[in-house]
Amino acid sequence: MILNEELLAVQRGEQGEAMRKVLNTLVMYGEAFGAERMVKITGRMGHSVIGTGSMTWKPVFDLMEELIDGGALPGQSFTTDPRGVEPHVPMSFADRAMFKVIFSGQKRMEKEWERMGIKDSNAYTCTAYMDEVGNIPEYGDILGWAESSAVSYANSVIGARCNRNSGILELMSNILGYVPEFGLLTDEGRKADWIIEVKCQNMPEPQLLGSAIGFKCVEDVPFIRGLDKWLGSDLTQKVRDYLKDMGAAAASNGSVGLYHVENITPEAVLSATPEGGNSLIKENAKVFVIDDEEIARVKASYPNPWEERKDSSGAPELAFAGCPHFSCEQLCDWTDRLTAGLEKHGNTKVTVNTIFCAAPDVRAAFEEKYPQKANKLKEMGVTVSGLCPLSYTSNPLTDKIRIITASNKLRYYSKARFFSEEELIDIITGGWNEEWR
């Protein structure tokens, strides 16, 4: 790999042994993928996927401490993924004690992040690109992120450039300020291998559409046609929220790190040809049609994670929505939909312990801008939390709990049972019955 003078000085050890090891690690990473050079990170902030202090991550925290002590620190402020648990989330005393053991590395990790220069104590979210949080890349920025849904959003909705890195390589990239150039950082790597034709009668739920795309494309780049029929051509917050959730499902149910949406996402718009084609589409791109039947087939293919349990037909005990984290607008929308659901069923409170997840800064903005809706959620018995539902459910303790969700990412990585948004709302406002068993 060809290194510039700044990186050659690092390789000679002029910035210390820790920085030399960081550089050499990234060089080996890049060379494994055929990278010929390193390119400078230009995003205004970094981001880390390491937000939960799991008891099993001691080697990670030891490495972080070694980097800090060796003077290998990020050159810019950064945000990180959400915590696995928060004090105000309802749980029994016994469960809280167990969670304290499971996440026993949380305090140590947060102290290390403070020493490394994290933005602030609220900077724990998978949606750092929300306006309220402020870690918003610009079009064309080079990033070194790892969080799968954030990488997908930054690449696709913003038009920044980032590979799907691992958590440790992400940390080292943001310390060095450089990433190896390959894959989604290159013009050729951003061209579409698939044309996805969306031919549904009604707008498909983003979580289900993203899942269908992820299953088919795996790690390839899709060019999606037909969504502008419902979404229009402006990147409003509602459209960005739809693409956020669709991209997260495609990234988790497959490994899609970049997608283009005709007439909507910036690169797709800029690359449109006068003849109606698009220079982002490879000549040999395969075509896949997603219609209502395909959406139904994908949803029906999801396993029921409760079937192996003796009480498989029991009522759900916990419901999660907001994975990835909700925007302020989504909190408002879901509040209105829950209110309508409770009125429909003649109830005043949700029938399942329900947690909506959003960045701490988004939650604060929601409470400040929409106090009536925030109070309404509390009255209905809903908790708004900044935790990561994936981390919360990725431990043996929650295997005993019947959890339901409308998040395809959470479904894929946990034993939570998936329902569509409308189904989930109907269950948590009207109760569990034979229809859902």
BADO-727567 format. One record per atom (N, C-alpha, C, CB): x, y, z. Coordinates in steps of 0.2 Angstrom, whole numbers, plus 5000, padded with zeros to 4 digits. Glycine has a CB too. Example, Ala and Ser with C-alpha at 12.3 -4.5 7.8 and 13.67 -1.06 7.14 Angstrom:
<kefis>
506649725039/506249785039/506649845039/505749785045/506449895035/506849955036/506450005039/507049975029/
</kefis>
This chain:
<kefis>
500449945000/500050005000/500450065000/499550005006/500250114996/500650174996/500450225001/500550214989/500850245005/500750295011/501050365010/501050265018/500650415012/500950485011/501450495016/500350535011/501750555016/502250575021/502050575028/502550645019/501350595029/501050595036/501050525039/500450635036/500850485035/500750415037/501450375038/500250375032/501850395033/502550365034/502850385040/502950385028/502750445043/503050465049/502750425055/502850545050/502050415054/501750375059/502050305059/500950365058/502150275053/502450205053/503150205056/502450185045/503450255055/504150255058/504150265066/504550315055/503550275069/503450275076/503550345079/503950235079/503450395074/503550465077/503050495081/503650515071/502450455081/501850475085/501750425090/501250485081/502250375092/502150325097/502050255094/501650345102/502150215098/502050145096/501350125095/502350095102/500850155100/500150135099/499950155092/499750165104/500150215090/499850245083/500150205078/500050315083/500850185079/501150135073/500750075073/501850125075/500550045078/500149985078/499449995075/500049955085/499150055076/498550065073/498550075066/498250135076/499050105063/499150115056/499350045053/499750165055/499750005056/499949945053/499349895052/500449905057/498849905057/498249865057/497849885052/497849865064/497749945051/497349965045/497649955038/497150045046/498249955038/498649935032/498449865030/499349955032/498549825035/498349755033/497649745032/498549705040/497249775035/496549775033/496349795026/496049815038/496649855024/496549875017/496849835012/496849945017/497449805013/497849765008/497449695007/498549745011/497049675013/496649615012/496149625007/496349595019/495849685006/495349705001/495649734995/494849745005/496249734994/496549764988/496649834988/496149744982/496549874994/496649944994/497349964992/496449975000/497450014988/498150034986/498350094990/498150054979/497950134993/498050194997/497650205003/498150254993/497750245007/497350265013/497050335011/497750275020/496450355013/496150415011/495950445018/495550405006/495950515018/495850545024/495050555026/496150625024/494950545032/494250545034/494050625034/494150515041/493450635031/493250705031/492650725035/493150725024/492250675038/491650685042/491850725048/491350625044/491350775050/491550815055/491550785062/490950875055/491250725062/491250685069/491350615067/490650695073/491650575072/491650505071/491050475075/492350475075/491050405074/490550365077/490750305079/489850365073/490550275085/490750205087/490150165088/491150215093/490250095086/489750055087/489750025094/489749995082/490250035098/490350015105/490050055110/491050005106/489350045112/489050085116/488750055123/488450115113/488849985122/488649945128/489249915132/488149895126/489249915138/489749885142/489649815144/489949935148/489649775140/489549705141/490049675145/489449665135/489949625150/490449595154/490949555150/490049555159/490749535144/491149495139/491649535135/490749455135/491549595136/492049645131/492649665135/491549705129/492849635140/493449655143/494049665139/493649615149/494149625134/494749635130/494749695126/494849575125/494049715124/493949775120/494149835124/493249785118/493949835131/494049895135/494849895137/493649885141/495149835137/495849835139/496249865133/496149765140/495949855127/496349885121/496249955121/496049855114/495549985122/495450055122/495950085127/494750065124/495950055133/496450085138/497150095136/496350045145/497350035133/498050035130/498150095125/498249965127/497650105121/497650155116/497750225119/497050155111/497250235124/497250295128/497950315131/496750305133/498250265135/498850275138/499450285133/498950205142/499350255127/499850265122/499750325118/499850205117/499350365120/499250435116/498850425110/499850465115/498550365108/498250355102/497450375103/498250285099/497350445102/496650465103/496350495096/496650525108/495650495096/495350515090/495550595089/494550505090/495550615083/495750685082/495150725082/496050695076/494550695083/493850735083/493450705088/493550735076/492950745089/492350725094/491950665090/491950785096/491550635094/491250575091/490650555095/491650515091/490150515092/489550485095/489650415096/488950505092/489250375099/489350305100/488650275100/489750285106/488550205099/487950175099/487650175106/488050105097/486950165107/486650175113/486850115118/485950165112/486650135125/486750095130/486350035130/486750135137/486549975133/486049925134/485549925139/486449865135/485549965143/485049975149/485050045151/485149925154/484450065154/484450135157/484050125163/484050185152/484250175168/483950165175/483250165175/484250215180/482950205171/482150225171/481750165168/482050285169/482050115165/481650065161/481350025166/482150025156/480750005166/480449965171/480649895171/479649965170/480849875177/481049805178/481049785186/481749785175/481049725187/481049705194/481749715197/480849625195/481749715204/482449725207/482949665206/482349725215/482649605205/483049545203/483349555196/482749485204/482949575192/483149585185/483649645184/482549595180/483549695188/484049755188/484749735191/483749815192/484749685196/485349665199/485749625193/485249625205/485349585190/485649535185/485949585179/485149485182/485549635177/485749675171/486449715174/485249725169/486449725180/487049765182/487649715181/486949785190/487549655182/488149605181/488249605174/487949535184/487749595170/487849585162/488149645159/487149575159/488049705161/488349765159/488849795164/487749815157/489149755167/489649775172/490249815169/489949715176/490349815163/490849855160/490649925158/491149825154/490049945159/489750005157/490150065159/489050015158/490250075166/490550125169/491250135166/490550125177/491650075166/492250085163/492350105156/492650015164/491850085152/491850105145/491650175144/491350055141/491250195148/491050275147/491550315150/490350285151/491950295155/492550335157/493050335152/492850305164/493150285148/493650275143/493450325137/493750205141/492750325136/492550365130/492650435132/491750355129/492550455138/492650525140/493350545139/492450535148/493850505141/494550515140/494650525133/494950465143/494350485128/494450495121/494150545118/494250425118/493650585121/493350645119/492650635116/493750665113/492250595119/491550585116/491150655117/491150535120/490750665112/490350725112/490050745118/489850725106/489650705121/489350725128/489050655131/488850785128/488750665136/488450605139/487750585136/488250615147/487550625131/486950605128/487050575121/486450665127/487750565119/487950555113/487850475111/488650575111/487450445115/487350365114/486750355110/487350335121/486850345103/486250325099/486550295092/485850385097/486050255089/486250225083/486050275077/485950155082/485650325079/485450375074/485750445075/484650385074/486450445076/486850505077/486750565072/487550495078/486450545066/486350595061/485750635062/486350555054/485350615067/484750665068/484950735070/484350635074/484550775068/484650855069/484850865076/484150895066/484450835080/484550845087/485150825090/483950815091/485450775087/486150745089/486650785086/486150675088/486650795080/487150835076/487750805073/487350885081/487750745073/488350705069/488050695062/488550645073/488050745058/487750745051/488350745046/487250795050/488550695043/489050695037/488750745031/489250625035/489150765027/488950795021/489050755015/489350865020/488750765010/488850735003/489550725001/488450764998/489750665000/490450654998/490950645004/490650704994/490750655010/491250645016/491450575016/490850665022/492050565018/492350495019/492350485027/493150495017/492050425028/491850405035/492250335037/491150405037/492250325043/492550265046/492150225050/493250275049/491450225049/490950205054/490850125053/490250235053/490550095058/490350025058/489650005059/490749995063/489250055063/488550035064/488150025058/488250095068/487949965057/487649945050/487049995048/487349875051/486650015052/486050055050/486350125049/485550055055/486850155053/487050215051/487550225045/487550235058/487850165044/488250165038/487850165032/488750105037/487250125032/486750125027/486450195025/486250075028/486250225031/485950295030/486450345027/485750315037/487050345030/487550395028/487750385020/488150385032/487850325018/487950305011/487450325007/488150235011/486850305009/486250305004/485850375004/485750255006/485650395010/485250455011/485650515010/484850445017/486250515013/486650575013/487150575007/487050585019/487350515005/487850515000/488550525002/487750574995/488750505008/489350505011/489650435009/489450515019/490350425010/490650365008/490950325014/491150375003/490750265015/490950225021/490850155019/490550245027/491350115021/491250035021/490950015027/491950005020/490749955027/490449925034/491049895037/489949865032/491349935042/491949915046/491749875052/492349975048/492249845056/492049815062/492149875067/492549755064/491949855074/491949905079/492749925080/491649885085/493149875081/493849895082/494249935076/494249835084/494049915070/494349945064/494050015064/494249905058/493450025066/493150095066/493450135071/492350085067/493650105077/493950145082/494650165080/494050105088/495050125077/495650135074/495650185069/496050075072/495150185064/495150235059/495050305061/494550215054/494550305066/494450375069/495050405073/493850375073/495450355075/496050375079/496550405074/496350325083/496650365069/497150385063/496950435059/497350325059/496250445058/496050495053/496050475046/496450555054/496150415045/496250385038/495850315038/496950375036/495650295032/495350235030/495650205024/494550235030/495750145023/495950115017/495350125011/496150035017/495650135005/495150155000/494950084996/495450204995/494350064997/494150004993/493350004994/494449944995/493049964990/492349944991/491850014990/492249924998/491450024995/491050084994/491350154995/490450075000/491950154995/492350214995/492550234988/492950214999/492450184983/492650194976/492050204972/493050134974/492150244966/491550254961/491250184959/491750294955/491750144957/491450074954/491150034960/492050034952/491350034966/491050004971/490350024973/491450004977/490150084971/489550114973/488950104967/489550184974/489150064962/488750054956/488249994958/489050044950/487649994956/487149944958/487249884954/486449974956/487149824958/487249764955/486449734953/487549714960/486049764957/485349744956/484849804954/485049714963/484349794951/483749834950/483249804953/483649854942/482949844958/482349814962/481749854960/482449824970/481349824957/480649854955/480149844960/480449824948/479949894963/479349894968/478749904965/479549944974/478349844965/477649844961/477149824966/477749804955/477149854972/476549834977/475949884975/476849844984/475449864977/474849904977/474749964981/474149854978/475049944987/475050004992/475850004995/474649994998/476050064998/476650075000/476850015005/476750145003/477349975004/477549925008/477849955015/478049875005/477749925020/478149945026/478849945025/477949895033/479249995028/479949995026/480349935029/480250055029/480149915035/480449855038/480449795034/480249845045/479849785031/479749725027/480049725020/478949705026/480049785017/480349795010/481149795011/480149865008/481349825016/482149815017/482349745018/482349855023/481949705022/482049635023/482049595017/481549605028/481549605012/481549575006/482149595001/480949595002/482349655002/482949674998/483549645001/483049754998/483649645007/484249615010/484349545009/484249625018/483749505009/483749435008/484049425001/483049405009/483849464996/483949454989/484649474987/483449484985/484849534989/485449564987/486049544991/485349644987/485949524997/486449505002/486949565003/486849445000/487549565000/487949625001/488049664995/488649595003/487649654990/487649694984/487349764985/487349654978/487449804980/487149864980/486449864975/487649924977/485849884978/485249884974/485149954972/484749854978/484849964966/484550024964/483750014964/484750044956/483350054968/482650034969/482250084965/482550044977/481750054961/481350094957/480650084960/481350074950/480250134960/479450134961/479250164968/479250064961/479750184972/479550204979/479350284978/480150204984/479650314973/479450384973/478650394971/479850424967/478350344969/477650344968/477250364975/477350274966/477550344981/477250354987/477650414991/477150294991/478350414990/478750454994/478850524991/479350424995/478750524984/478850594981/479650594979/478650654985/479850654978/480550664977/480950704982/480650694970/480650734987/480950774992/481150734998/480550834994/481750745000/482050705006/481750745013/482750705006/481050735014/480750765020/480950715026/480050775019/480850735032/480950695037/480550635037/480750735044/479950635035/479550575034/479850525029/478850585032/480150545024/480450505019/481150485022/480650545012/481550525025/482150505028/482050445033/482550555031/481450455037/481350405042/481150335039/480750425046/480750335033/480650275029/481250245027/480150295023/481650285024/482350255021/482750225027/482650305017/482750265033/483150245038/482950165040/483050285044/482250155041/482050095043/482150045038/481350095045/482050055032/482150015026/482849995026/481850045019/483350035026/484050025026/484249985031/484450085025/484049995037/484249955043/484049885042/483949985050/483449875039/483149805038/483649765033/482449805036/483749805028/484149775022/484949765025/484249825016/485149805029/485849795032/485849735037/486049855035/485349725040/485349665045/485149605043/484949685051/484549605039/484349545036/484749525030/483549555034/485149565027/485649555022/486249585025/485449575015/486649615020/487249655022/487349715018/487949615022/486749745016/486749795011/487049865015/486049815009/487549885012/487849945015/487650015012/488549945016/487450005006/487250065001/486650034997/487850084997/486150084996/485650074991/485550144988/484950044994/485250144982/485050204978/484350194977/485450204972/483950254978/483250254976/483150304971/482850274983/482850284965/482750324959/482350384961/482350284954/482550444959/482250514960/482250534967/481550504957/482550494972/482550524979/483250524982/482150464983/483650474982/484350484985/484750524981/484550414987/485250554984/485650604980/486050584974/486050644985/486350524975/486750494970/486350474964/487250444972/485750444966/485350424960/485050484956/484750384963/484950534960/484650594956/485250624952/484450654961/485850634955/486350664951/486650624945/486950674956/486550554945/486750514940/486250494935/487050444943/485650524935/485150504931/485350534924/484450534933/485150494918/485350514912/484750544908/485650454908/484850594903/484350624899/483850574896/484650664894/484150514895/483750464891/483250424896/484150414888/483350434903/482950404908/483250344911/482350374905/483950334910/484250284913/484650314919/484750254908/485150274921/485550294927/486250264926/485250284934/486750304927/487450284926/487750244932/487950344925/487350244937/487450204943/487350134942/487150234949/486950114937/486750044936/487250004932/486050044933/487549954934/487949914930/487649884924/488349854934/487949874919/487649844913/487349784914/488249844907/487649734918/487449674919/486949664925/488049624919/486749724927/486349724934/485749674933/486049794935/485549634938/485049584938/484449624941/485149524943/483849604938/483149634940/482749584945/482749644934/482549614950/482049574955/481449624956/482449564961/480849594955/480249624957/479949604964/479749604951/479849654967/479549644974/478849674974/479949684980/478349624974/477649644974/477349624981/477249614968/476649634981/476349614988/476449544990/475549634987/476449494985/476549424986/477249414989/476449384980/477749444986/478449434989/478449464996/478949474984/478149524997/478149545004/477849495009/477849615004/477249475007/476949425011/477349355012/476249405008/477649335007/478149275007/478649285012/478349255000/479049345012/479549365016/479349365023/479849425014/478749395025/478549395032/478349335034/477949445032/478049285030/477849225032/478449175033/477349195027/479049195031/479649155032/479949165038/480149165026/479749215042/480049225048/479949175053/479949295051/480349145057/480249095062/479849125068/480849055064/479449085071/479249105078/479649085083/478449075079/480049125086/480549115091/480249085098/481049165093/479649085098/479349065105/479148985104/478649105106/479148955098/478848895097/479248835101/478948875090/479848855103/480248805107/480048805114/480948815106/479648855116/479448865123/478848825125/479448935125/478848805132/478148775134/477648825134/478348745141/477748885135/477148935135/477148975129/477248985142/477248945123/477348975117/476749015115/477448925111/476148995118/475549035116/475349085121/474948985115/475749105126/475649155131/475649225128/476149145136/475349265131/475349335129/476049365130/474849375134/476249415125/476849455126/476949495132/476949495120/477549495134/477649535141/478049605139/478049495145/478349615134/478649675132/478649685125/479449665135/478549745123/478549775116/479049825115/477849795114/479449825109/479949875108/479749905101/480649835107/479849965100/479850005094/480350055094/479050035092/480650065088/481250115088/481850085088/481150155094/481950035083/482650005082/482749995074/482649935085/483050045071/483450095074/483050155078/483950135069/483350195082/483050245086/482550285082/483550285089/481950305085/481450345082/481750415081/480850345086/481450455076/481550525076/480950555080/481450545068/481050625081/480550655085/479850655081/480750735085/479850655074/479250645071/478950575071/479350665063/479350525072/479050455073/478750455080/479650405072/479050485085/478750485091/478050515091/479250515096/478050565088/477350595087/476850555083/477450665083/477050525078/476650485074/476450425078/477050465067/476850385081/476650325085/476250345091/477350295087/476350405094/475850425099/475150435097/476150495102/475150465091/474450475088/474150405086/474450515082/474550355084/474250295082/474050255088/474750255077/474450255093/474250225099/473650255102/474850225104/473550315102/472950345105/472350325101/473050425104/472450325094/471850295090/471750225092/471950305083/472250185093/472150115094/471750105101/472850075094/471950145106/471650135112/470950155112/472050175118/470750205108/470050225108/469650175104/470050295104/469950145099/469650095095/469450035100/470050065089/469850015104/469749955108/469449975115/470449925110/469350035116/469050055123/469550055129/468450015124/470150055128/470650055133/470950125134/471150005132/471250135140/471650195142/472350185142/471350225148/472550125143/473350105144/473450045139/473450095151/474150045138/474349995133/474349925137/475050005131/474149875134/474049805137/474749765138/473549765133/475249795135/475949765135/476449815137/476149725128/476849795142/477449845144/477749865137/477949815149/477749935135/477949955129/478550005130/477449985125/479049995126/479650045126/479750075119/480250005129/479750135118/479950175112/480650195113/479450235111/481050185108/481750195109/481950255104/482250135107/482350305107/482550365103/483150395107/481950415103/483550425103/484150455106/483950505111/484550505100/484450505117/484250555122/484150625120/484850555127/484450655115/484350715113/483650725109/484950745108/483450675106/482850675102/482250665107/482850615097/482350625112/481850615118/481750685121/482050565123/482350725123/482250785126/481850835122/482950815128/482050835115/481750885110/480950865110/482050875103/480850805110/480150785110/479750805116/480050705109/480050795121/479650825128/479650895128/480050795134/480050935125/480051005125/479551035120/480751035124/479651005114/479251035108/478451005108/479551015101/478350945111/477750915111/477550885118/477650855105/477550935123/477350905129/476750875130/477350965134/476250885126/475550855127/475650785125/475050895123/475950775119/476050705117/476550665121/476350705109/477050695124/477450665129/477150635135/478050705131/476650685137/476250665143/475750615141/475950725146/475550615135/475050565133/475350495133/474750585126/475950495131/476350425131/476350405138/477050435128/476550445143/476650425150/475950395152/476950485154/475450435151/474750415153/474550345150/474250465151/474750335144/474650265141/475050215144/474750275133/475550225148/476050175150/476650165146/475650115152/476850205141/477350195137/477950225140/477250215130/478550195140/479150225142/479550245135/479650175146/479850305135/480250325130/481050325133/480150395127/481450285129/482050265132/482650275127/482150195135/483250285129/483750295125/484150235124/484250345127/483950175127/484350115126/484350085120/484050065132/484750035119/484749995113/484349925114/485549975111/483849915111/483449855112/483749795110/482749865108/484249805105/484649745103/485049715108/485049755096/485449765111/485949755117/485549725123/486349815119/484949755124/484549745130/484249665129/483949785130/484149645123/483849575122/484449525121/483349575117/485049545120/485549505118/485849475124/486049535114/485549445129/485749405135/485249355137/485949465140/485549305141/485149255143/484449275147/485549205147/484549325150/483949345155/483349355151/484149405159/483449395145/482849405141/482549355137/482949465136/482949295137/482649235133/482049215137/483149175133/481949225143/481349205147/480749255145/481449205154/480849305142/480349355141/480049355134/480549425142/479349355133/479049355127/479049425124/478349325127/479449435119/479549505117/479249515110/480249525117/478949565108/478649575102/478949645099/477849585101/479049645092/479349705089/479049715082/480049705090/479149775080/479049795073/479649805069/478549855072/480249795073/480949805070/481149745067/481349835075/481349745061/481649685057/482349675060/481649685050/482749725062/483449715064/483349685071/483749785065/482949705075/482849675082/482649605081/482349715086/482149585077/481949525075/482549475073/481449515070/482949505069/483449465066/484049445071/483849495060/484149485076/484749475081/484449455088/485149545081/483849445089/483649425095/483049375095/483349485099/482749355100/482149305100/481549345101/482249255106/481549405099/480949445098/480549425092/481049525098/479849425093/479349405088/479149465084/478749365091/479149455077/479049515073/478249515071/479449505067/478049575072/477349595069/477449655065/476849595075/476949665060/476949725056/476749785061/476449725050/476849845059/476749905063/476049905065/476949965060/475549895060/474849895062/474649835067/474449885056/474949775066/474849725070/475049735077/475149655068/475649765078/475949775084/475549825088/476749805083/475349885085/474849935088/474249895090/474749985083/473949855086/473349825088/473449775094/473049785082/473949745095/474149705100/474249745107/474749655099/474649795106/474749835113/474249885115/475449875112/473749895110/473149935112/472549895113/473049985107/472549835110/471849795111/471949725115/471649785104/472549705116/472749645119/472849585115/472149635124/473049535118/473249475115/472649425114/473849435118/472549395108/472049355107/472149295102/471349395104/471749255101/471849195097/472149215090/471249155096/471949275087/472149295081/472949295080/471849355079/473249315086/473949325086/474349265088/474149385090/474049205090/474449155093/474749115088/473949105097/
</kefis>
